[in-house]
Amino acid sequence: MSARPVLRWLRSVRPERRSLRADVIAGLPGAISSVPNGMASAALIGVNPIHGLYASFAGPVAGGLATSSQLMVVTTTTAGALAAGSALEGVDAADRPQALLLLTIIAGLVMILAGIARLGRYTRFVSHSVMTGFLTGISVNIVLSQLPGLTGAEASGQIALAKAVDVAIHPTRIDIPSLLAGLGALGILIGLSRTRLSAVSALVALVIPTVGLAVAGAGDVALVKDTGQIPRGIPLPQLPDFGQLSFPLVTGALAVAAIVLVQGSGVADAAPNLDGTASKANRDFVAQGIGNLAAGFFRGQPVGGSVGQTALNRTVGGRTRWAAILSGLWMVVILVACSGVIGLVAMPTLAAILIYAAVKSLKPREVATILRTGPTSQIAVITTFCATLFLPVSAAVGIGVSLSLLLQLNQEAMDLKVVLLRSAGDGRWTEHPAPSNLPSHQATVLDVYGSLLYAGARTLRVKLPDPGGAEAPAVVLRLRGRTAVGATFVKVVDDYAVAVEAVGGRLYLSGVDSSLAELLRRSDRFDGSDPVGIFEATELVGESTERALRAAEAWALRHRPDSTDQ
């Protein structure tokens, strides 16, 4: 095996001396902000917050070494955490940490395979309306799910909405010190959001209410240490318990991978490389997969391209991938130095951080715009939102992906348009509405806008002029730019040719790509004889259509009742 790819990779990731100082400085606020964010994400899953901190160390280091988007920070995300929490909802609390590690590793393998299979281009098929509905549903779910933690109330219910309603109708269960701590944290987050301290506002929101509770002696407020032991020192790698493997765990991992990869694609677009090099979606897929493998083996939770952390990385002056990598290394320092105090953090403050982040991620104006763009977009955003709110995240992801594909096919079919072309001389053409019926003894040139695959081909059959009642019509169907068609299109055109022939006419295909022409001839339906003539495209646009039109006019002329054989 050649060592050249390894050497190229080593050269691409080595630190740049001129940027290293800026990256070292940029990495520290990234690590500091990852402390509350990582802990809150783990709390969202229902595991010890230390798993979020371990992921905040392993993800940026391993993922940062492999990304093509150099400023992307591969770390915990609330959407990925919610998906993981949904997947592990039926797992016993004692088994959940081991199941989480296995889920994270499976999700990482799926991401790597997606990158190797070059599936990055398919993220564009997830419609904006579906993604907006899904992310809005996730944000609302996070707010609802954290209300019991914010208020210190015991809540029952199968879904986040039910738990939030249970808290609302039983206000006597609310623990006042917990509520004050949570509201205090929210107030700090809001108050510091537009100041120079915004980068560390989440950390301040953890510390001040926690210290206030300790001074006031509010001993009934839940603390991080109540969720489990907080290990000291540097995390060590660990193999997961493969006995936790189950079908729901695998489907949950697939949902996590889908969410992370689609979100990561958006992060890459929003954080272009400063050196001008282009990001590569498939390489970023692999990088996020590597980040998840590292997070899983170091007892962390799922990670992905983080919108907030990547934006912070750019804001504080990160120059290269080493800003993200160093934020992970700074996290190791924090874990070693501060593990003793992590357990003293009040849980309502973590709920406050999640609620604040979720509310900030809501985009009501964008949702309103989508709702004004028509019934297709309305169905997409509302359906996906409701699915995310009432169903497990894995099911909501499946519905969202399926809905995106259905909407894509429906839109292609709905957008198909057939127009009439008339020659204006000098190789120019004018467009007119296509007739509903073919005229007799005349040549009709038609062009098609839209997809001719699947439903589009069937829509074409409906929109082509009806040959019924005509006598000896000649039809030219222009296919310029069509390099591939499906079996449905072949069947539709063959049926139309037979219908035209039945009234004494003939169909011509013009502008046909050479490879497409060969495919059509191999189909045994189009061999160049009647009732179909094929005119292949040339470099001169419109030339083959002019030739087909002359042939069609000659056909129509020969078959007029008043014509005589020469």
C-alpha positions as CSV (number, residue, x, y, z in Angstrom):
1,M,0.0,0.0,0.0
2,S,1.4,3.4,-0.9
3,A,2.3,5.8,1.9
4,R,1.5,8.9,-0.2
5,P,-2.2,9.3,0.9
6,V,-1.0,9.2,4.6
7,L,1.8,11.7,3.9
8,R,-0.7,14.0,2.1
9,W,-3.1,13.8,5.1
10,L,-0.3,14.5,7.6
11,R,0.8,17.6,5.6
12,S,-2.8,18.8,5.4
13,V,-3.4,18.5,9.2
14,R,-0.1,19.7,10.6
15,P,-0.4,23.0,12.5
16,E,0.5,26.2,10.8
17,R,2.9,28.3,12.8
18,R,1.3,31.6,11.7
19,S,-2.1,30.5,12.9
20,L,-1.3,28.3,15.9
21,R,-1.4,31.1,18.5
22,A,-4.8,32.3,17.3
23,D,-6.1,28.7,17.3
24,V,-4.8,28.0,20.9
25,I,-6.6,31.1,22.1
26,A,-9.8,30.3,20.1
27,G,-9.9,26.8,21.5
28,L,-10.2,27.8,25.1
29,P,-13.6,29.6,25.0
30,G,-14.8,26.7,22.8
31,A,-13.9,24.3,25.6
32,I,-15.4,26.4,28.3
33,S,-18.7,26.7,26.5
34,S,-18.7,23.0,25.8
35,V,-18.8,22.3,29.6
36,P,-22.4,23.4,30.1
37,N,-23.5,22.4,26.6
38,G,-22.0,18.9,26.9
39,M,-23.5,18.4,30.3
40,A,-26.9,19.6,29.2
41,S,-26.9,17.4,26.2
42,A,-26.2,14.3,28.3
43,A,-29.0,15.3,30.7
44,L,-31.3,15.4,27.7
45,I,-30.4,11.8,27.0
46,G,-31.0,10.9,30.6
47,V,-27.4,9.8,31.5
48,N,-24.6,11.1,33.7
49,P,-23.5,14.5,32.3
50,I,-19.9,13.3,32.2
51,H,-20.7,11.4,29.0
52,G,-21.4,14.8,27.3
53,L,-18.0,16.1,28.6
54,Y,-16.2,13.0,27.3
55,A,-17.8,13.5,23.9
56,S,-16.8,17.2,24.0
57,F,-13.2,16.0,24.3
58,A,-13.1,13.1,21.8
59,G,-15.4,14.5,19.1
60,P,-13.5,17.7,18.3
61,V,-10.1,16.0,18.4
62,A,-10.9,13.0,16.2
63,G,-13.4,14.7,14.0
64,G,-11.3,17.8,13.6
65,L,-8.4,15.8,12.3
66,A,-10.5,14.5,9.4
67,T,-12.9,17.3,8.4
68,S,-12.7,19.1,5.1
69,S,-14.6,22.0,6.6
70,Q,-11.7,23.2,8.8
71,L,-13.7,25.4,11.2
72,M,-16.4,22.8,11.8
73,V,-16.5,21.7,15.5
74,V,-17.7,18.0,15.8
75,T,-19.2,17.9,19.3
76,T,-22.5,17.3,21.1
77,T,-25.7,18.7,19.5
78,T,-29.2,18.9,21.1
79,A,-30.8,17.3,18.0
80,G,-28.5,14.3,18.2
81,A,-28.9,14.1,21.9
82,L,-32.7,14.1,21.6
83,A,-32.6,11.4,19.0
84,A,-30.3,9.3,21.2
85,G,-32.5,9.9,24.2
86,S,-35.6,8.7,22.1
87,A,-33.7,5.6,21.0
88,L,-32.8,4.7,24.6
89,E,-36.1,5.6,26.2
90,G,-37.0,1.9,26.8
91,V,-33.6,1.0,28.1
92,D,-33.3,0.5,31.9
93,A,-31.4,3.4,33.6
94,A,-28.7,1.1,34.8
95,D,-28.0,-0.2,31.3
96,R,-28.4,3.1,29.5
97,P,-24.7,4.2,29.7
98,Q,-23.5,1.1,28.0
99,A,-26.3,1.2,25.4
100,L,-25.4,4.8,24.7
101,L,-21.8,3.9,23.9
102,L,-22.9,1.1,21.5
103,L,-25.4,3.5,19.8
104,T,-22.8,6.1,19.3
105,I,-20.4,3.6,17.8
106,I,-23.0,2.2,15.4
107,A,-24.0,5.7,14.4
108,G,-20.3,6.5,13.7
109,L,-20.0,3.4,11.5
110,V,-23.1,4.4,9.6
111,M,-21.7,7.9,9.0
112,I,-18.4,6.5,7.7
113,L,-20.2,4.1,5.4
114,A,-22.3,7.0,4.1
115,G,-19.2,9.0,3.3
116,I,-17.5,6.1,1.6
117,A,-20.6,5.4,-0.5
118,R,-20.7,9.1,-1.5
119,L,-24.1,9.8,-0.2
120,G,-23.4,13.4,0.6
121,R,-25.2,14.6,-2.5
122,Y,-28.5,13.1,-1.3
123,T,-28.8,15.5,1.6
124,R,-30.2,18.0,-0.9
125,F,-33.3,15.7,-1.3
126,V,-34.4,16.5,2.2
127,S,-36.6,19.4,1.5
128,H,-36.3,22.7,3.4
129,S,-39.9,22.5,4.6
130,V,-39.3,19.0,6.0
131,M,-36.1,19.9,7.7
132,T,-37.6,23.1,9.2
133,G,-40.6,21.2,10.6
134,F,-38.3,18.5,12.0
135,L,-35.9,21.0,13.7
136,T,-38.8,23.1,15.0
137,G,-40.4,19.9,16.5
138,I,-37.1,19.0,18.1
139,S,-36.8,22.5,19.6
140,V,-40.3,22.4,21.0
141,N,-39.7,18.9,22.3
142,I,-36.6,20.0,24.2
143,V,-38.4,22.9,25.8
144,L,-41.3,20.6,26.9
145,S,-39.0,17.8,28.1
146,Q,-37.0,20.1,30.3
147,L,-39.9,21.8,32.1
148,P,-39.9,19.1,34.9
149,G,-36.1,19.5,35.3
150,L,-36.5,23.3,35.4
151,T,-39.2,23.2,38.1
152,G,-37.9,20.2,40.0
153,A,-41.3,18.6,39.6
154,E,-42.0,14.9,39.2
155,A,-43.9,14.4,35.9
156,S,-45.5,11.4,34.2
157,G,-46.2,10.8,30.6
158,Q,-45.0,8.9,27.5
159,I,-44.0,12.0,25.5
160,A,-42.5,15.4,26.3
161,L,-45.8,17.1,25.7
162,A,-47.6,14.9,28.2
163,K,-44.9,15.5,30.9
164,A,-45.1,19.3,30.4
165,V,-48.9,19.2,30.7
166,D,-48.6,17.1,33.8
167,V,-46.4,19.7,35.4
168,A,-48.8,22.5,34.4
169,I,-51.9,20.9,35.9
170,H,-50.1,19.9,39.1
171,P,-48.4,23.2,40.2
172,T,-48.1,22.0,43.8
173,R,-45.4,19.6,42.7
174,I,-43.1,22.4,41.7
175,D,-40.0,22.8,43.9
176,I,-39.5,26.6,44.5
177,P,-35.7,26.5,45.0
178,S,-35.3,24.5,41.8
179,L,-37.6,26.9,39.9
180,L,-35.7,29.9,41.2
181,A,-32.4,28.4,40.2
182,G,-33.7,27.6,36.7
183,L,-35.2,31.0,36.2
184,G,-32.1,32.6,37.5
185,A,-30.0,30.7,35.0
186,L,-32.4,31.7,32.2
187,G,-32.2,35.4,33.3
188,I,-28.4,35.2,33.2
189,L,-28.4,33.7,29.7
190,I,-30.8,36.3,28.4
191,G,-29.0,39.2,30.1
192,L,-25.5,38.3,28.8
193,S,-26.6,37.3,25.3
194,R,-25.8,40.7,23.9
195,T,-22.7,41.4,25.9
196,R,-19.0,40.5,25.5
197,L,-19.6,37.7,28.0
198,S,-22.0,35.9,25.7
199,A,-19.4,33.2,24.9
200,V,-19.3,32.2,28.5
201,S,-22.9,33.0,29.5
202,A,-23.8,29.4,29.8
203,L,-20.9,28.7,32.2
204,V,-21.9,31.8,34.3
205,A,-25.5,30.5,34.3
206,L,-24.3,27.2,35.8
207,V,-22.1,28.7,38.4
208,I,-24.0,31.6,39.9
209,P,-27.3,29.8,40.6
210,T,-25.4,26.7,41.9
211,V,-23.4,28.9,44.3
212,G,-26.5,30.7,45.4
213,L,-28.2,27.4,46.2
214,A,-25.2,26.2,48.2
215,V,-25.1,29.4,50.2
216,A,-28.9,29.3,50.8
217,G,-28.7,25.7,51.8
218,A,-31.4,24.4,49.4
219,G,-30.4,20.8,49.8
220,D,-33.4,19.3,48.0
221,V,-32.4,20.6,44.6
222,A,-31.1,17.9,42.3
223,L,-27.4,18.0,41.5
224,V,-25.3,16.5,38.8
225,K,-23.8,14.0,41.2
226,D,-27.2,12.6,41.9
227,T,-27.2,11.1,38.4
228,G,-24.1,9.0,39.1
229,Q,-20.5,9.1,40.1
230,I,-18.3,11.7,38.5
231,P,-15.0,10.0,37.5
232,R,-11.8,11.9,38.1
233,G,-8.9,12.3,35.7
234,I,-8.5,11.6,31.9
235,P,-11.1,9.4,30.4
236,L,-9.8,6.0,29.2
237,P,-11.1,4.1,26.2
238,Q,-13.6,1.3,26.8
239,L,-15.4,-1.3,24.7
240,P,-19.2,-1.2,24.8
241,D,-21.4,-4.1,26.0
242,F,-22.5,-5.7,22.8
243,G,-25.2,-7.5,24.7
244,Q,-27.1,-4.3,24.5
245,L,-27.5,-4.6,20.8
246,S,-31.1,-4.6,19.7
247,F,-33.2,-3.6,16.7
248,P,-34.5,-0.4,18.3
249,L,-30.9,0.6,19.1
250,V,-29.9,0.1,15.5
251,T,-32.8,2.1,14.2
252,G,-32.1,4.8,16.7
253,A,-28.5,4.9,15.6
254,L,-29.7,5.3,12.0
255,A,-31.9,8.2,13.1
256,V,-29.0,9.8,14.9
257,A,-26.7,9.4,11.8
258,A,-29.3,11.0,9.5
259,I,-29.9,14.0,11.8
260,V,-26.2,14.6,12.4
261,L,-25.3,14.3,8.7
262,V,-28.0,16.7,7.4
263,Q,-27.2,19.2,10.1
264,G,-23.5,18.8,9.5
265,S,-24.0,19.7,5.8
266,G,-25.7,23.0,6.8
267,V,-22.8,23.7,9.2
268,A,-20.2,23.2,6.4
269,D,-22.1,25.6,4.1
270,A,-22.2,28.3,6.9
271,A,-18.5,28.0,7.7
272,P,-16.4,28.2,4.5
273,N,-12.7,27.5,4.7
274,L,-10.6,30.6,5.1
275,D,-8.0,29.4,2.7
276,G,-10.5,29.2,-0.1
277,T,-10.6,25.4,-0.4
278,A,-14.0,23.8,-1.0
279,S,-15.6,21.6,1.6
280,K,-16.4,18.0,0.7
281,A,-19.6,16.6,2.1
282,N,-18.5,12.9,1.9
283,R,-15.3,13.6,3.7
284,D,-17.2,15.5,6.4
285,F,-19.5,12.5,6.7
286,V,-16.5,10.3,7.4
287,A,-15.0,12.9,9.8
288,Q,-18.2,13.0,11.8
289,G,-18.3,9.2,11.8
290,I,-14.7,9.1,13.1
291,G,-15.7,11.6,15.8
292,N,-18.5,9.3,16.9
293,L,-16.3,6.3,17.0
294,A,-13.9,8.2,19.2
295,A,-16.7,9.5,21.4
296,G,-18.2,6.0,21.8
297,F,-14.9,4.4,22.8
298,F,-14.2,7.2,25.2
299,R,-17.6,6.7,26.9
300,G,-19.2,9.7,25.2
301,Q,-22.4,10.3,23.4
302,P,-23.2,11.1,19.7
303,V,-21.5,14.1,18.2
304,G,-21.9,16.0,14.9
305,G,-21.2,19.3,13.3
306,S,-22.4,21.9,15.8
307,V,-24.0,25.1,14.6
308,G,-23.4,27.0,17.8
309,Q,-19.8,25.8,18.5
310,T,-18.8,26.3,14.9
311,A,-20.1,29.8,15.0
312,L,-18.3,30.5,18.2
313,N,-15.1,29.1,16.8
314,R,-15.3,31.6,13.9
315,T,-16.2,34.5,16.2
316,V,-13.3,34.0,18.6
317,G,-10.8,33.9,15.8
318,G,-10.2,30.3,14.9
319,R,-8.1,30.1,11.8
320,T,-7.6,26.4,11.0
321,R,-8.8,22.9,12.1
322,W,-6.5,23.2,15.1
323,A,-8.9,25.6,16.8
324,A,-11.5,22.8,17.1
325,I,-8.9,20.2,17.9
326,L,-7.4,22.3,20.7
327,S,-10.9,23.0,22.1
328,G,-11.1,19.2,22.7
329,L,-7.6,19.1,24.3
330,W,-8.5,22.1,26.5
331,M,-11.5,20.0,27.6
332,V,-9.1,17.3,28.9
333,V,-7.4,20.0,31.1
334,I,-10.8,21.1,32.4
335,L,-11.8,17.5,33.2
336,V,-8.6,16.9,35.1
337,A,-8.7,20.2,37.0
338,C,-12.4,20.5,37.7
339,S,-14.0,17.1,37.8
340,G,-14.5,17.5,41.6
341,V,-16.8,20.4,41.2
342,I,-18.8,19.1,38.2
343,G,-21.0,17.0,40.4
344,L,-22.1,20.1,42.4
345,V,-23.8,21.8,39.5
346,A,-27.6,22.2,40.0
347,M,-29.6,20.2,37.4
348,P,-32.2,23.0,36.9
349,T,-29.5,25.2,35.4
350,L,-28.8,22.5,32.8
351,A,-32.5,22.4,31.9
352,A,-32.4,26.2,31.6
353,I,-29.5,26.0,29.2
354,L,-31.3,23.5,27.0
355,I,-34.5,25.5,27.0
356,Y,-32.7,28.7,26.1
357,A,-30.8,27.0,23.3
358,A,-34.0,25.4,22.0
359,V,-35.9,28.7,22.0
360,K,-33.0,30.5,20.2
361,S,-33.0,27.9,17.5
362,L,-36.7,28.5,16.7
363,K,-37.2,30.4,13.5
364,P,-40.9,31.6,13.5
365,R,-40.4,33.9,10.5
366,E,-39.0,31.1,8.4
367,V,-41.9,28.8,9.4
368,A,-44.3,31.6,8.6
369,T,-42.7,32.0,5.1
370,I,-43.0,28.3,4.5
371,L,-46.7,28.3,5.5
372,R,-47.3,31.1,3.0
373,T,-45.7,29.3,0.0
374,G,-48.5,26.9,-0.7
375,P,-50.2,23.6,0.3
376,T,-47.2,21.3,-0.5
377,S,-44.9,23.2,1.9
378,Q,-47.6,23.5,4.5
379,I,-48.2,19.7,4.5
380,A,-44.5,19.1,4.7
381,V,-43.7,21.4,7.6
382,I,-46.9,20.5,9.7
383,T,-46.6,16.8,9.1
384,T,-42.9,16.6,10.1
385,F,-43.5,18.9,13.1
386,C,-46.3,16.7,14.4
387,A,-44.4,13.5,13.8
388,T,-41.5,14.8,15.8
389,L,-43.7,16.0,18.6
390,F,-45.8,12.8,19.0
391,L,-43.6,10.0,17.7
392,P,-40.1,8.6,18.5
393,V,-37.4,10.6,16.7
394,S,-36.4,7.5,14.6
395,A,-40.0,7.3,13.3
396,A,-40.1,11.1,12.7
397,V,-36.9,10.9,10.7
398,G,-38.3,8.1,8.5
399,I,-41.5,10.0,7.9
400,G,-39.5,13.1,7.1
401,V,-37.2,11.4,4.6
402,S,-40.1,9.5,2.9
403,L,-42.1,12.7,2.8
404,S,-39.2,14.6,1.1
405,L,-38.9,11.9,-1.6
406,L,-42.7,11.9,-2.2
407,L,-42.8,15.7,-2.4
408,Q,-39.8,15.7,-4.8
409,L,-41.6,13.2,-7.1
410,N,-44.9,15.1,-6.8
411,Q,-43.2,18.4,-7.6
412,E,-41.4,17.0,-10.6
413,A,-44.7,15.6,-11.9
414,M,-46.6,18.9,-11.1
415,D,-44.0,21.1,-12.7
416,L,-43.9,19.2,-16.0
417,K,-45.0,21.5,-18.9
418,V,-45.5,20.8,-22.6
419,V,-45.2,23.8,-25.0
420,L,-45.7,24.3,-28.7
421,L,-42.7,25.5,-30.7
422,R,-43.0,27.5,-33.9
423,S,-40.0,28.2,-36.1
424,A,-39.2,32.0,-36.4
425,G,-36.4,31.4,-39.0
426,D,-32.7,31.7,-38.6
427,G,-32.7,28.9,-36.0
428,R,-35.0,30.7,-33.6
429,W,-38.2,29.4,-32.1
430,T,-41.2,30.9,-30.4
431,E,-43.1,29.3,-27.5
432,H,-46.9,28.9,-27.4
433,P,-49.4,26.9,-25.3
434,A,-49.6,23.3,-26.4
435,P,-52.9,22.4,-28.2
436,S,-55.2,20.0,-26.5
437,N,-55.7,18.1,-29.8
438,L,-53.3,17.4,-32.7
439,P,-54.2,19.2,-35.9
440,S,-54.6,17.1,-39.0
441,H,-52.1,17.0,-41.9
442,Q,-49.7,19.3,-40.0
443,A,-46.4,19.1,-38.3
444,T,-46.5,20.0,-34.5
445,V,-43.2,20.6,-32.6
446,L,-43.4,20.1,-28.8
447,D,-40.9,20.8,-26.1
448,V,-41.0,19.6,-22.5
449,Y,-40.0,21.2,-19.3
450,G,-39.6,19.1,-16.1
451,S,-38.5,15.7,-15.1
452,L,-39.4,12.7,-17.3
453,L,-38.7,10.1,-14.6
454,Y,-41.3,8.1,-12.8
455,A,-44.5,10.2,-12.2
456,G,-43.2,12.9,-14.6
457,A,-43.4,10.5,-17.5
458,R,-47.0,9.7,-16.7
459,T,-47.8,13.4,-16.4
460,L,-46.3,13.8,-19.9
461,R,-48.8,11.4,-21.3
462,V,-51.7,13.4,-19.9
463,K,-50.3,16.7,-21.2
464,L,-49.4,15.6,-24.7
465,P,-52.0,16.7,-27.4
466,D,-54.6,14.1,-28.0
467,P,-54.3,12.5,-31.5
468,G,-57.8,11.2,-31.4
469,G,-59.9,12.7,-34.2
470,A,-56.9,14.0,-36.2
471,E,-55.8,12.7,-39.6
472,A,-52.2,12.0,-40.5
473,P,-50.7,14.3,-37.8
474,A,-46.9,14.6,-37.6
475,V,-45.4,15.3,-34.1
476,V,-41.9,16.3,-33.2
477,L,-41.0,15.8,-29.5
478,R,-37.8,17.7,-28.6
479,L,-35.6,15.9,-26.0
480,R,-32.6,18.1,-25.9
481,G,-30.6,17.7,-22.7
482,R,-32.2,14.5,-21.7
483,T,-29.4,12.0,-21.0
484,A,-31.4,9.4,-19.1
485,V,-35.0,8.3,-19.1
486,G,-36.8,5.5,-17.3
487,A,-38.9,2.5,-18.5
488,T,-42.0,4.5,-17.8
489,F,-41.0,7.2,-20.3
490,V,-40.2,4.6,-22.9
491,K,-43.6,3.0,-22.5
492,V,-45.4,6.4,-22.6
493,V,-43.7,7.5,-25.8
494,D,-44.2,4.1,-27.4
495,D,-47.9,4.2,-26.5
496,Y,-48.2,7.7,-27.9
497,A,-46.4,6.7,-31.1
498,V,-48.9,3.9,-31.6
499,A,-51.8,6.3,-30.9
500,V,-50.5,8.7,-33.5
501,E,-49.9,5.9,-36.0
502,A,-53.5,4.7,-35.5
503,V,-54.7,7.9,-37.1
504,G,-52.2,7.7,-39.9
505,G,-49.5,9.9,-38.3
506,R,-45.9,9.6,-37.2
507,L,-43.9,10.6,-34.2
508,Y,-40.3,12.1,-34.4
509,L,-37.9,12.5,-31.5
510,S,-35.4,15.3,-31.9
511,G,-32.4,16.5,-29.9
512,V,-31.8,13.0,-28.7
513,D,-28.5,12.4,-26.9
514,S,-26.4,9.7,-28.6
515,S,-26.3,7.5,-25.5
516,L,-30.1,7.9,-25.1
517,A,-30.6,7.1,-28.7
518,E,-28.7,3.9,-28.3
519,L,-30.7,3.0,-25.2
520,L,-34.0,3.6,-27.0
521,R,-32.9,1.5,-30.0
522,R,-32.0,-1.4,-27.6
523,S,-35.4,-1.2,-26.0
524,D,-36.9,-2.9,-29.2
525,R,-39.6,-0.2,-29.3
526,F,-37.6,2.4,-31.3
527,D,-35.6,1.0,-34.1
528,G,-35.8,4.0,-36.4
529,S,-38.6,2.7,-38.5
530,D,-42.3,3.7,-38.5
531,P,-44.0,5.0,-36.4
532,V,-41.0,6.7,-34.7
533,G,-38.1,8.7,-36.2
534,I,-35.1,9.5,-34.1
535,F,-32.9,12.6,-34.8
536,E,-29.8,12.7,-32.6
537,A,-28.6,16.0,-31.2
538,T,-25.7,17.9,-32.7
539,E,-23.5,20.7,-31.4
540,L,-25.7,23.3,-33.0
541,V,-28.7,23.8,-30.8
542,G,-32.0,23.4,-32.7
543,E,-30.4,21.7,-35.8
544,S,-31.8,18.2,-35.2
545,T,-35.3,19.8,-34.5
546,E,-35.1,21.7,-37.8
547,R,-34.3,18.4,-39.6
548,A,-37.1,16.6,-37.7
549,L,-39.5,19.4,-38.6
550,R,-38.7,19.2,-42.3
551,A,-39.2,15.4,-42.2
552,A,-42.5,15.9,-40.4
553,E,-43.7,18.5,-42.8
554,A,-42.8,16.3,-45.7
555,W,-44.8,13.4,-44.1
556,A,-47.8,15.7,-43.5
557,L,-47.6,17.0,-47.1
558,R,-47.5,13.5,-48.6
559,H,-50.5,12.3,-46.6
560,R,-52.8,15.3,-47.4
561,P,-56.0,14.2,-49.3
562,D,-55.2,16.6,-52.2
563,S,-51.6,15.4,-52.5
564,T,-50.6,13.2,-55.5
565,D,-47.7,10.8,-55.8
566,Q,-44.8,12.1,-57.7
